[in-house]
């Protein structure tokens, strides 16, 4: 199944696929507003703002699987992201990224870009997956990897394929 055929639910509860993002470079991130890495929202937003006109989007998928650091409802998550971090990049409904109920998108991402020692499991919030314009998952970044450090990889993909 193509990345673009996968059904996702927006933070407002609307079902859609990722088809609207076909042809873009994507950074797909599992997020949590109460996480120690939450300040990365600002860096993610900056990347989104800087490169969106060149065909780049950050897609945020809130997840409460790690120490319940995303305890709120989708509406509360959206409000916290906007008010506390100025987020306006696309956010989606809360999902699981690991285990039996892991969303098919994250099953696909972890299969295509396994972690350290081939691990498919996502270790924590703010694991990031970089996807090229053709929908290929090209790189996985650890939660500790700051958005600013990923910028050069985004630029490379935008230049190579733009």
DAWO-V371266 format. One record per residue. N is the residue number from 0. PHI is phi in radians with two decimals (NA if undefined). Layout:
# DAWO-V371266
n->N phi->PHI
n->N phi->PHI
This chain:
# DAWO-V371266
n->0 phi->NA
n->1 phi->-1.29
n->2 phi->-0.93
n->3 phi->-1.31
n->4 phi->-1.52
n->5 phi->-1.23
n->6 phi->-1.50
n->7 phi->-2.30
n->8 phi->-2.00
n->9 phi->-1.18
n->10 phi->-1.08
n->11 phi->-1.61
n->12 phi->1.59
n->13 phi->-1.56
n->14 phi->-1.39
n->15 phi->-2.74
n->16 phi->-1.84
n->17 phi->-1.58
n->18 phi->-0.93
n->19 phi->-1.04
n->20 phi->-1.75
n->21 phi->-1.02
n->22 phi->1.52
n->23 phi->-1.80
n->24 phi->-1.45
n->25 phi->-2.14
n->26 phi->-2.09
n->27 phi->-1.77
n->28 phi->-2.32
n->29 phi->-1.55
n->30 phi->-2.05
n->31 phi->-2.77
n->32 phi->-1.26
n->33 phi->-1.76
n->34 phi->-1.43
n->35 phi->-1.08
n->36 phi->-1.56
n->37 phi->-0.97
n->38 phi->-1.01
n->39 phi->-1.12
n->40 phi->-0.91
n->41 phi->-1.11
n->42 phi->-1.16
n->43 phi->-1.12
n->44 phi->-1.11
n->45 phi->-1.09
n->46 phi->-1.05
n->47 phi->-1.03
n->48 phi->-1.12
n->49 phi->-1.17
n->50 phi->-2.01
n->51 phi->-1.08
n->52 phi->-1.22
n->53 phi->-1.68
n->54 phi->1.70
n->55 phi->-2.25
n->56 phi->-2.46
n->57 phi->-1.65
n->58 phi->-2.09
n->59 phi->-1.79
n->60 phi->-2.13
n->61 phi->-1.03
n->62 phi->-2.54
n->63 phi->-1.84
n->64 phi->-1.33
n->65 phi->-1.90
n->66 phi->0.95
n->67 phi->0.82
n->68 phi->-1.44
n->69 phi->-2.30
n->70 phi->-1.43
n->71 phi->-1.37
n->72 phi->-1.30
n->73 phi->-0.99
n->74 phi->-1.11
n->75 phi->-1.13
n->76 phi->-1.08
n->77 phi->-1.03
n->78 phi->-1.11
n->79 phi->-1.10
n->80 phi->-1.11
n->81 phi->-1.27
n->82 phi->-1.26
n->83 phi->-1.50
n->84 phi->-2.26
n->85 phi->1.19
n->86 phi->-1.31
n->87 phi->-2.32
n->88 phi->-1.26
n->89 phi->-1.03
n->90 phi->-2.01
n->91 phi->-2.12
n->92 phi->-1.12
n->93 phi->-1.01
n->94 phi->-2.43
n->95 phi->-1.67
n->96 phi->-1.92
n->97 phi->-2.25
n->98 phi->1.47
n->99 phi->-1.03
n->100 phi->-1.73
n->101 phi->-1.04
n->102 phi->-1.10
n->103 phi->-0.94
n->104 phi->-1.05
n->105 phi->-1.31
n->106 phi->-1.08
n->107 phi->-1.12
n->108 phi->-1.05
n->109 phi->-1.25
n->110 phi->-1.22
n->111 phi->-1.32
n->112 phi->-2.38
n->113 phi->-1.12
n->114 phi->-1.48
n->115 phi->-0.95
n->116 phi->1.02
n->117 phi->1.38
n->118 phi->-1.13
n->119 phi->-1.58
n->120 phi->-1.13
n->121 phi->-1.53
n->122 phi->-1.45
n->123 phi->-2.88
n->124 phi->-1.07
n->125 phi->1.22
n->126 phi->-1.31
n->127 phi->-2.15
n->128 phi->-2.13
n->129 phi->-1.70
n->130 phi->-2.10
n->131 phi->-1.42
n->132 phi->-1.13
n->133 phi->-1.59
n->134 phi->1.62
n->135 phi->-1.46
n->136 phi->-1.36
n->137 phi->-1.78
n->138 phi->-2.83
n->139 phi->-2.04
n->140 phi->-2.09
n->141 phi->-1.19
n->142 phi->-0.97
n->143 phi->-1.32
n->144 phi->-1.29
n->145 phi->-1.23
n->146 phi->-0.92
n->147 phi->-1.04
n->148 phi->-1.35
n->149 phi->-1.56
n->150 phi->-0.92
n->151 phi->-1.09
n->152 phi->-1.19
n->153 phi->-1.13
n->154 phi->-1.05
n->155 phi->-1.00
n->156 phi->-1.18
n->157 phi->-1.12
n->158 phi->-1.24
n->159 phi->-1.16
n->160 phi->-2.02
n->161 phi->-1.37
